[in-house]
Amino acid sequence: MGKRPAFFVSSFSRVLLVASVLGLGLATLEAQRRLGDSPLDTLGKKVSQAEGLEILNEFRRLGIAGEYRLGFNLEVRPRSGKSWRVPGVLIGTQSEYGPLSRVDIAVEPSDVTDKGELIPAKVKRLLLQNGLFANAVESDSWTEEGKEARLIEPEHYLDGVVGSDFSVFDLLMPFTFWQNSVYEGRTTRRGRPMHVFSLHPPKDSGKLVEQISKVRLFLDVEFKYIDRFEVFDAEETLVRAVWVDAFKLVDGQAVPSLVHVKNMVTKDKALLRIKDASIGIDAPDWVFEIGGMDRSVYGTQVAQLQKVETE
């Protein structure tokens, strides 16, 4: 299957430039971790910005091959109070402008009345288009008014999803395409060699520039995946950190299986735990269309799609 057409948000009436693909996959995970720093580390030294840009552009060209499905649990772990979790599903693909994903999160599970009547799950729906100009829309299944797709303005990207510290910003990762970048050099993190970048939001990103001064990105040198990113507020204070803690191999490709999010101010945490995954699915067209935002993926056969076997 070729690349999907990008969805269009009329209130974002602007031309999208052709964007590269966000690197989510890895070739393999068999490398051994090293202990201590490496003599190749250059963080804090003068480094080539041209080399850094080449590394960043190579990363942007990578991606999971084919359409894919990730079934997950979003676990909310506040510093004080009771932890809880909600299930969800992510369907991902590539559009002509960059990574495109549909995310459904079951705010409340389905139930049955005393009379045996089904009460549908309450589902938060997200449609996320990454690229040089990121777009995000949402809808809610539980009210007629909420079923209509609504644009999420960039200043709300950091708002918690379904009451958690996990946000649209963490799922969309628009910073991977921000053009104002600084290569800081190479370092060693958890025994792995990492390229470190500082990425700054574009001036035309609305009030987002009042919330974020930069995102610090750690890319694994060998496997070209995001190991960690850190968000700094307008005063350049670290306010949130997101890191990948584990991977699983699916059809020869590696996808994150455990992602941590930590609010560095409140110390609250959220975990995105992948339960099952399938690469090489064939999702219906409506899944990636604005017109499909009045329908849920969660709780349907689409949420269980498996790899399409070819002869």
Contacts in CASP RR format, 6 or more apart in sequence:
PFRMAT RR
TARGET T0000
AUTHOR 0000-0000-0000
METHOD contacts of the structure
MODEL  1
MGKRPAFFVSSFSRVLLVASVLGLGLATLEAQRRLGDSPLDTLGKKVSQA
EGLEILNEFRRLGIAGEYRLGFNLEVRPRSGKSWRVPGVLIGTQSEYGPL
SRVDIAVEPSDVTDKGELIPAKVKRLLLQNGLFANAVESDSWTEEGKEAR
LIEPEHYLDGVVGSDFSVFDLLMPFTFWQNSVYEGRTTRRGRPMHVFSLH
PPKDSGKLVEQISKVRLFLDVEFKYIDRFEVFDAEETLVRAVWVDAFKLV
DGQAVPSLVHVKNMVTKDKALLRIKDASIGIDAPDWVFEIGGMDRSVYGT
QVAQLQKVETE
1 66 0 8 1.000
1 67 0 8 1.000
1 282 0 8 1.000
3 93 0 8 1.000
3 94 0 8 1.000
3 95 0 8 1.000
3 96 0 8 1.000
4 93 0 8 1.000
4 94 0 8 1.000
4 95 0 8 1.000
4 96 0 8 1.000
4 100 0 8 1.000
4 285 0 8 1.000
4 288 0 8 1.000
5 95 0 8 1.000
5 96 0 8 1.000
6 16 0 8 1.000
6 95 0 8 1.000
6 96 0 8 1.000
6 97 0 8 1.000
6 98 0 8 1.000
6 100 0 8 1.000
6 129 0 8 1.000
7 95 0 8 1.000
7 100 0 8 1.000
7 127 0 8 1.000
7 129 0 8 1.000
7 135 0 8 1.000
7 137 0 8 1.000
7 288 0 8 1.000
7 289 0 8 1.000
7 290 0 8 1.000
8 290 0 8 1.000
9 135 0 8 1.000
9 137 0 8 1.000
9 151 0 8 1.000
9 290 0 8 1.000
11 151 0 8 1.000
12 133 0 8 1.000
12 135 0 8 1.000
12 151 0 8 1.000
14 133 0 8 1.000
16 97 0 8 1.000
16 131 0 8 1.000
16 132 0 8 1.000
16 133 0 8 1.000
17 97 0 8 1.000
17 132 0 8 1.000
17 133 0 8 1.000
18 96 0 8 1.000
18 97 0 8 1.000
19 60 0 8 1.000
19 97 0 8 1.000
19 98 0 8 1.000
19 130 0 8 1.000
19 131 0 8 1.000
19 132 0 8 1.000
19 177 0 8 1.000
20 57 0 8 1.000
20 60 0 8 1.000
20 61 0 8 1.000
20 98 0 8 1.000
20 177 0 8 1.000
21 60 0 8 1.000
21 61 0 8 1.000
21 62 0 8 1.000
21 63 0 8 1.000
21 94 0 8 1.000
21 98 0 8 1.000
21 99 0 8 1.000
22 60 0 8 1.000
22 62 0 8 1.000
22 63 0 8 1.000
22 98 0 8 1.000
22 99 0 8 1.000
22 130 0 8 1.000
22 131 0 8 1.000
22 173 0 8 1.000
22 176 0 8 1.000
22 177 0 8 1.000
23 59 0 8 1.000
23 60 0 8 1.000
23 61 0 8 1.000
23 62 0 8 1.000
23 63 0 8 1.000
23 64 0 8 1.000
23 176 0 8 1.000
23 224 0 8 1.000
23 225 0 8 1.000
23 226 0 8 1.000
24 62 0 8 1.000
24 63 0 8 1.000
24 64 0 8 1.000
24 99 0 8 1.000
24 225 0 8 1.000
24 226 0 8 1.000
24 255 0 8 1.000
24 256 0 8 1.000
25 62 0 8 1.000
25 63 0 8 1.000
25 64 0 8 1.000
25 223 0 8 1.000
25 224 0 8 1.000
25 225 0 8 1.000
25 253 0 8 1.000
25 254 0 8 1.000
25 255 0 8 1.000
26 220 0 8 1.000
26 223 0 8 1.000
26 224 0 8 1.000
26 225 0 8 1.000
26 247 0 8 1.000
26 253 0 8 1.000
26 254 0 8 1.000
27 223 0 8 1.000
27 254 0 8 1.000
28 223 0 8 1.000
28 249 0 8 1.000
28 252 0 8 1.000
28 254 0 8 1.000
29 223 0 8 1.000
29 247 0 8 1.000
29 249 0 8 1.000
29 254 0 8 1.000
31 192 0 8 1.000
31 222 0 8 1.000
31 223 0 8 1.000
33 190 0 8 1.000
33 191 0 8 1.000
33 192 0 8 1.000
34 188 0 8 1.000
34 191 0 8 1.000
34 192 0 8 1.000
34 193 0 8 1.000
35 191 0 8 1.000
36 188 0 8 1.000
36 191 0 8 1.000
37 187 0 8 1.000
37 188 0 8 1.000
38 186 0 8 1.000
38 188 0 8 1.000
38 193 0 8 1.000
40 186 0 8 1.000
40 193 0 8 1.000
41 185 0 8 1.000
41 186 0 8 1.000
41 187 0 8 1.000
41 188 0 8 1.000
41 193 0 8 1.000
42 185 0 8 1.000
42 186 0 8 1.000
43 184 0 8 1.000
43 185 0 8 1.000
43 186 0 8 1.000
43 187 0 8 1.000
43 196 0 8 1.000
44 184 0 8 1.000
44 185 0 8 1.000
45 185 0 8 1.000
47 183 0 8 1.000
47 184 0 8 1.000
47 185 0 8 1.000
47 186 0 8 1.000
48 183 0 8 1.000
49 182 0 8 1.000
49 183 0 8 1.000
51 183 0 8 1.000
52 183 0 8 1.000
52 185 0 8 1.000
52 195 0 8 1.000
52 197 0 8 1.000
53 181 0 8 1.000
53 183 0 8 1.000
55 183 0 8 1.000
55 195 0 8 1.000
55 219 0 8 1.000
56 181 0 8 1.000
56 183 0 8 1.000
56 197 0 8 1.000
56 219 0 8 1.000
58 224 0 8 1.000
59 176 0 8 1.000
59 219 0 8 1.000
59 224 0 8 1.000
60 176 0 8 1.000
60 177 0 8 1.000
62 224 0 8 1.000
63 94 0 8 1.000
63 99 0 8 1.000
64 92 0 8 1.000
64 253 0 8 1.000
64 255 0 8 1.000
64 279 0 8 1.000
65 253 0 8 1.000
65 279 0 8 1.000
65 280 0 8 1.000
66 93 0 8 1.000
66 94 0 8 1.000
66 279 0 8 1.000
66 280 0 8 1.000
67 91 0 8 1.000
67 92 0 8 1.000
67 93 0 8 1.000
67 279 0 8 1.000
67 280 0 8 1.000
67 281 0 8 1.000
67 282 0 8 1.000
67 283 0 8 1.000
68 91 0 8 1.000
68 92 0 8 1.000
68 93 0 8 1.000
68 250 0 8 1.000
68 255 0 8 1.000
68 277 0 8 1.000
68 278 0 8 1.000
68 279 0 8 1.000
68 280 0 8 1.000
68 281 0 8 1.000
69 89 0 8 1.000
69 90 0 8 1.000
69 91 0 8 1.000
69 92 0 8 1.000
69 277 0 8 1.000
69 278 0 8 1.000
69 281 0 8 1.000
69 283 0 8 1.000
69 303 0 8 1.000
69 305 0 8 1.000
70 89 0 8 1.000
70 90 0 8 1.000
70 92 0 8 1.000
70 255 0 8 1.000
70 274 0 8 1.000
70 276 0 8 1.000
70 277 0 8 1.000
71 87 0 8 1.000
71 88 0 8 1.000
71 89 0 8 1.000
71 90 0 8 1.000
71 274 0 8 1.000
71 275 0 8 1.000
71 276 0 8 1.000
71 277 0 8 1.000
71 303 0 8 1.000
72 87 0 8 1.000
72 88 0 8 1.000
72 89 0 8 1.000
72 90 0 8 1.000
72 272 0 8 1.000
72 273 0 8 1.000
72 274 0 8 1.000
72 275 0 8 1.000
73 85 0 8 1.000
73 86 0 8 1.000
73 87 0 8 1.000
73 88 0 8 1.000
73 272 0 8 1.000
73 273 0 8 1.000
73 275 0 8 1.000
74 85 0 8 1.000
74 86 0 8 1.000
74 87 0 8 1.000
74 88 0 8 1.000
74 105 0 8 1.000
74 161 0 8 1.000
74 162 0 8 1.000
74 164 0 8 1.000
74 166 0 8 1.000
74 270 0 8 1.000
74 271 0 8 1.000
74 272 0 8 1.000
74 273 0 8 1.000
75 83 0 8 1.000
75 84 0 8 1.000
75 85 0 8 1.000
75 270 0 8 1.000
75 271 0 8 1.000
75 272 0 8 1.000
75 273 0 8 1.000
76 83 0 8 1.000
76 84 0 8 1.000
76 85 0 8 1.000
76 86 0 8 1.000
76 163 0 8 1.000
76 164 0 8 1.000
76 165 0 8 1.000
76 166 0 8 1.000
76 268 0 8 1.000
76 270 0 8 1.000
77 83 0 8 1.000
77 268 0 8 1.000
77 269 0 8 1.000
77 270 0 8 1.000
77 271 0 8 1.000
78 266 0 8 1.000
78 268 0 8 1.000
78 269 0 8 1.000
79 266 0 8 1.000
79 267 0 8 1.000
79 268 0 8 1.000
79 269 0 8 1.000
86 105 0 8 1.000
86 106 0 8 1.000
86 107 0 8 1.000
86 162 0 8 1.000
87 105 0 8 1.000
87 106 0 8 1.000
87 109 0 8 1.000
87 275 0 8 1.000
87 298 0 8 1.000
88 103 0 8 1.000
88 104 0 8 1.000
88 105 0 8 1.000
88 106 0 8 1.000
88 298 0 8 1.000
88 303 0 8 1.000
89 103 0 8 1.000
89 104 0 8 1.000
89 297 0 8 1.000
89 298 0 8 1.000
89 303 0 8 1.000
90 101 0 8 1.000
90 102 0 8 1.000
90 103 0 8 1.000
90 171 0 8 1.000
91 101 0 8 1.000
91 102 0 8 1.000
91 103 0 8 1.000
91 281 0 8 1.000
91 283 0 8 1.000
91 287 0 8 1.000
91 288 0 8 1.000
91 297 0 8 1.000
91 302 0 8 1.000
91 305 0 8 1.000
92 99 0 8 1.000
92 100 0 8 1.000
92 101 0 8 1.000
92 102 0 8 1.000
92 283 0 8 1.000
93 99 0 8 1.000
93 100 0 8 1.000
93 101 0 8 1.000
93 283 0 8 1.000
93 288 0 8 1.000
94 100 0 8 1.000
95 129 0 8 1.000
95 288 0 8 1.000
97 129 0 8 1.000
97 131 0 8 1.000
97 132 0 8 1.000
98 129 0 8 1.000
98 130 0 8 1.000
98 131 0 8 1.000
99 128 0 8 1.000
99 129 0 8 1.000
99 130 0 8 1.000
99 131 0 8 1.000
100 127 0 8 1.000
100 128 0 8 1.000
100 129 0 8 1.000
100 130 0 8 1.000
100 288 0 8 1.000
101 126 0 8 1.000
101 127 0 8 1.000
101 128 0 8 1.000
101 171 0 8 1.000
102 125 0 8 1.000
102 126 0 8 1.000
102 127 0 8 1.000
102 128 0 8 1.000
102 287 0 8 1.000
102 288 0 8 1.000
102 297 0 8 1.000
103 125 0 8 1.000
103 126 0 8 1.000
103 127 0 8 1.000
103 128 0 8 1.000
103 171 0 8 1.000
104 123 0 8 1.000
104 124 0 8 1.000
104 125 0 8 1.000
104 126 0 8 1.000
104 296 0 8 1.000
104 297 0 8 1.000
104 298 0 8 1.000
104 303 0 8 1.000
105 123 0 8 1.000
105 124 0 8 1.000
105 126 0 8 1.000
105 161 0 8 1.000
105 162 0 8 1.000
105 298 0 8 1.000
106 121 0 8 1.000
106 122 0 8 1.000
106 123 0 8 1.000
106 298 0 8 1.000
106 299 0 8 1.000
107 121 0 8 1.000
107 122 0 8 1.000
107 123 0 8 1.000
107 124 0 8 1.000
107 142 0 8 1.000
107 162 0 8 1.000
108 121 0 8 1.000
108 122 0 8 1.000
108 142 0 8 1.000
109 121 0 8 1.000
110 118 0 8 1.000
110 119 0 8 1.000
110 120 0 8 1.000
110 121 0 8 1.000
110 299 0 8 1.000
111 118 0 8 1.000
111 119 0 8 1.000
112 118 0 8 1.000
112 119 0 8 1.000
113 119 0 8 1.000
120 141 0 8 1.000
120 296 0 8 1.000
121 141 0 8 1.000
121 296 0 8 1.000
121 298 0 8 1.000
121 299 0 8 1.000
122 140 0 8 1.000
122 141 0 8 1.000
122 142 0 8 1.000
123 140 0 8 1.000
123 141 0 8 1.000
123 142 0 8 1.000
123 296 0 8 1.000
123 298 0 8 1.000
124 138 0 8 1.000
124 140 0 8 1.000
124 141 0 8 1.000
124 161 0 8 1.000
124 162 0 8 1.000
125 138 0 8 1.000
125 139 0 8 1.000
125 140 0 8 1.000
125 141 0 8 1.000
125 293 0 8 1.000
125 296 0 8 1.000
125 297 0 8 1.000
126 136 0 8 1.000
126 137 0 8 1.000
126 138 0 8 1.000
126 161 0 8 1.000
126 168 0 8 1.000
126 171 0 8 1.000
127 136 0 8 1.000
127 137 0 8 1.000
127 138 0 8 1.000
127 149 0 8 1.000
127 288 0 8 1.000
127 290 0 8 1.000
127 293 0 8 1.000
128 134 0 8 1.000
128 135 0 8 1.000
128 136 0 8 1.000
128 168 0 8 1.000
128 171 0 8 1.000
128 172 0 8 1.000
129 135 0 8 1.000
129 136 0 8 1.000
130 172 0 8 1.000
130 173 0 8 1.000
130 174 0 8 1.000
130 176 0 8 1.000
130 177 0 8 1.000
131 174 0 8 1.000
131 177 0 8 1.000
132 177 0 8 1.000
132 179 0 8 1.000
134 154 0 8 1.000
134 172 0 8 1.000
134 174 0 8 1.000
134 177 0 8 1.000
135 151 0 8 1.000
136 151 0 8 1.000
136 152 0 8 1.000
136 157 0 8 1.000
136 168 0 8 1.000
136 172 0 8 1.000
137 149 0 8 1.000
137 150 0 8 1.000
137 151 0 8 1.000
137 152 0 8 1.000
137 290 0 8 1.000
137 293 0 8 1.000
138 149 0 8 1.000
138 150 0 8 1.000
138 152 0 8 1.000
138 293 0 8 1.000
139 146 0 8 1.000
139 147 0 8 1.000
139 148 0 8 1.000
139 149 0 8 1.000
139 150 0 8 1.000
139 293 0 8 1.000
139 294 0 8 1.000
140 146 0 8 1.000
140 147 0 8 1.000
141 147 0 8 1.000
141 296 0 8 1.000
147 293 0 8 1.000
147 294 0 8 1.000
148 293 0 8 1.000
148 294 0 8 1.000
149 290 0 8 1.000
149 291 0 8 1.000
149 292 0 8 1.000
149 293 0 8 1.000
149 294 0 8 1.000
152 168 0 8 1.000
153 206 0 8 1.000
153 207 0 8 1.000
154 174 0 8 1.000
154 205 0 8 1.000
154 206 0 8 1.000
154 207 0 8 1.000
154 208 0 8 1.000
155 206 0 8 1.000
155 207 0 8 1.000
155 208 0 8 1.000
155 210 0 8 1.000
155 211 0 8 1.000
156 168 0 8 1.000
157 167 0 8 1.000
157 168 0 8 1.000
157 169 0 8 1.000
157 172 0 8 1.000
157 174 0 8 1.000
157 208 0 8 1.000
158 167 0 8 1.000
158 168 0 8 1.000
158 169 0 8 1.000
158 211 0 8 1.000
158 212 0 8 1.000
158 231 0 8 1.000
158 240 0 8 1.000
159 167 0 8 1.000
159 168 0 8 1.000
160 166 0 8 1.000
160 167 0 8 1.000
160 168 0 8 1.000
161 167 0 8 1.000
161 168 0 8 1.000
161 171 0 8 1.000
164 261 0 8 1.000
164 270 0 8 1.000
165 240 0 8 1.000
165 261 0 8 1.000
165 262 0 8 1.000
165 263 0 8 1.000
165 266 0 8 1.000
165 268 0 8 1.000
165 269 0 8 1.000
165 270 0 8 1.000
166 261 0 8 1.000
166 270 0 8 1.000
166 272 0 8 1.000
167 261 0 8 1.000
169 231 0 8 1.000
170 242 0 8 1.000
170 259 0 8 1.000
170 261 0 8 1.000
173 226 0 8 1.000
173 229 0 8 1.000
175 199 0 8 1.000
175 201 0 8 1.000
175 215 0 8 1.000
175 217 0 8 1.000
175 229 0 8 1.000
176 199 0 8 1.000
176 217 0 8 1.000
176 226 0 8 1.000
178 199 0 8 1.000
178 200 0 8 1.000
178 201 0 8 1.000
178 202 0 8 1.000
178 215 0 8 1.000
179 202 0 8 1.000
180 199 0 8 1.000
180 200 0 8 1.000
180 201 0 8 1.000
180 202 0 8 1.000
181 197 0 8 1.000
181 198 0 8 1.000
181 199 0 8 1.000
181 200 0 8 1.000
182 197 0 8 1.000
182 198 0 8 1.000
182 199 0 8 1.000
182 200 0 8 1.000
183 195 0 8 1.000
183 196 0 8 1.000
183 197 0 8 1.000
184 196 0 8 1.000
184 197 0 8 1.000
184 198 0 8 1.000
184 216 0 8 1.000
185 195 0 8 1.000
185 196 0 8 1.000
186 193 0 8 1.000
186 194 0 8 1.000
186 195 0 8 1.000
186 196 0 8 1.000
186 221 0 8 1.000
187 193 0 8 1.000
187 194 0 8 1.000
187 196 0 8 1.000
187 218 0 8 1.000
188 194 0 8 1.000
189 218 0 8 1.000
189 227 0 8 1.000
189 228 0 8 1.000
190 227 0 8 1.000
192 220 0 8 1.000
192 221 0 8 1.000
192 222 0 8 1.000
192 227 0 8 1.000
193 220 0 8 1.000
193 221 0 8 1.000
193 222 0 8 1.000
194 218 0 8 1.000
194 219 0 8 1.000
194 220 0 8 1.000
194 221 0 8 1.000
194 227 0 8 1.000
195 218 0 8 1.000
195 219 0 8 1.000
195 221 0 8 1.000
196 216 0 8 1.000
196 217 0 8 1.000
196 218 0 8 1.000
196 219 0 8 1.000
197 216 0 8 1.000
197 217 0 8 1.000
197 219 0 8 1.000
198 214 0 8 1.000
198 215 0 8 1.000
198 216 0 8 1.000
198 217 0 8 1.000
199 214 0 8 1.000
199 215 0 8 1.000
199 216 0 8 1.000
199 217 0 8 1.000
200 213 0 8 1.000
200 214 0 8 1.000
201 208 0 8 1.000
201 209 0 8 1.000
201 212 0 8 1.000
201 214 0 8 1.000
202 209 0 8 1.000
203 209 0 8 1.000
209 234 0 8 1.000
210 234 0 8 1.000
211 233 0 8 1.000
211 234 0 8 1.000
212 231 0 8 1.000
212 232 0 8 1.000
212 233 0 8 1.000
212 234 0 8 1.000
213 232 0 8 1.000
213 233 0 8 1.000
213 234 0 8 1.000
213 235 0 8 1.000
213 236 0 8 1.000
214 232 0 8 1.000
214 236 0 8 1.000
215 229 0 8 1.000
215 230 0 8 1.000
215 231 0 8 1.000
215 232 0 8 1.000
216 229 0 8 1.000
216 230 0 8 1.000
216 232 0 8 1.000
217 226 0 8 1.000
217 228 0 8 1.000
217 229 0 8 1.000
218 226 0 8 1.000
218 227 0 8 1.000
218 228 0 8 1.000
218 229 0 8 1.000
219 225 0 8 1.000
219 226 0 8 1.000
219 227 0 8 1.000
220 226 0 8 1.000
220 227 0 8 1.000
223 254 0 8 1.000
225 244 0 8 1.000
225 254 0 8 1.000
225 256 0 8 1.000
226 244 0 8 1.000
227 243 0 8 1.000
227 244 0 8 1.000
228 241 0 8 1.000
228 242 0 8 1.000
228 243 0 8 1.000
228 244 0 8 1.000
229 241 0 8 1.000
229 242 0 8 1.000
229 243 0 8 1.000
230 238 0 8 1.000
230 240 0 8 1.000
230 241 0 8 1.000
230 242 0 8 1.000
231 238 0 8 1.000
231 239 0 8 1.000
231 240 0 8 1.000
231 241 0 8 1.000
231 242 0 8 1.000
232 238 0 8 1.000
232 239 0 8 1.000
233 239 0 8 1.000
238 264 0 8 1.000
239 263 0 8 1.000
239 264 0 8 1.000
239 265 0 8 1.000
240 261 0 8 1.000
240 262 0 8 1.000
240 263 0 8 1.000
240 264 0 8 1.000
241 260 0 8 1.000
241 261 0 8 1.000
241 262 0 8 1.000
241 264 0 8 1.000
242 259 0 8 1.000
242 260 0 8 1.000
242 261 0 8 1.000
242 262 0 8 1.000
243 259 0 8 1.000
243 260 0 8 1.000
244 256 0 8 1.000
244 258 0 8 1.000
244 259 0 8 1.000
244 260 0 8 1.000
245 258 0 8 1.000
245 259 0 8 1.000
245 260 0 8 1.000
246 256 0 8 1.000
246 257 0 8 1.000
246 258 0 8 1.000
247 254 0 8 1.000
247 255 0 8 1.000
247 256 0 8 1.000
247 257 0 8 1.000
248 254 0 8 1.000
248 255 0 8 1.000
248 257 0 8 1.000
248 274 0 8 1.000
248 277 0 8 1.000
250 277 0 8 1.000
250 278 0 8 1.000
250 279 0 8 1.000
251 278 0 8 1.000
251 279 0 8 1.000
251 280 0 8 1.000
251 307 0 8 1.000
253 279 0 8 1.000
255 274 0 8 1.000
255 277 0 8 1.000
255 279 0 8 1.000
256 272 0 8 1.000
256 274 0 8 1.000
257 273 0 8 1.000
257 274 0 8 1.000
257 277 0 8 1.000
258 271 0 8 1.000
258 272 0 8 1.000
258 273 0 8 1.000
258 274 0 8 1.000
259 271 0 8 1.000
259 272 0 8 1.000
260 269 0 8 1.000
260 270 0 8 1.000
260 271 0 8 1.000
261 269 0 8 1.000
261 270 0 8 1.000
261 271 0 8 1.000
261 272 0 8 1.000
262 268 0 8 1.000
262 269 0 8 1.000
263 269 0 8 1.000
278 305 0 8 1.000
278 306 0 8 1.000
278 307 0 8 1.000
279 307 0 8 1.000
280 307 0 8 1.000
280 308 0 8 1.000
281 305 0 8 1.000
281 306 0 8 1.000
281 307 0 8 1.000
281 308 0 8 1.000
282 305 0 8 1.000
282 308 0 8 1.000
283 302 0 8 1.000
283 305 0 8 1.000
284 302 0 8 1.000
286 292 0 8 1.000
286 295 0 8 1.000
287 297 0 8 1.000
287 302 0 8 1.000
297 303 0 8 1.000
END
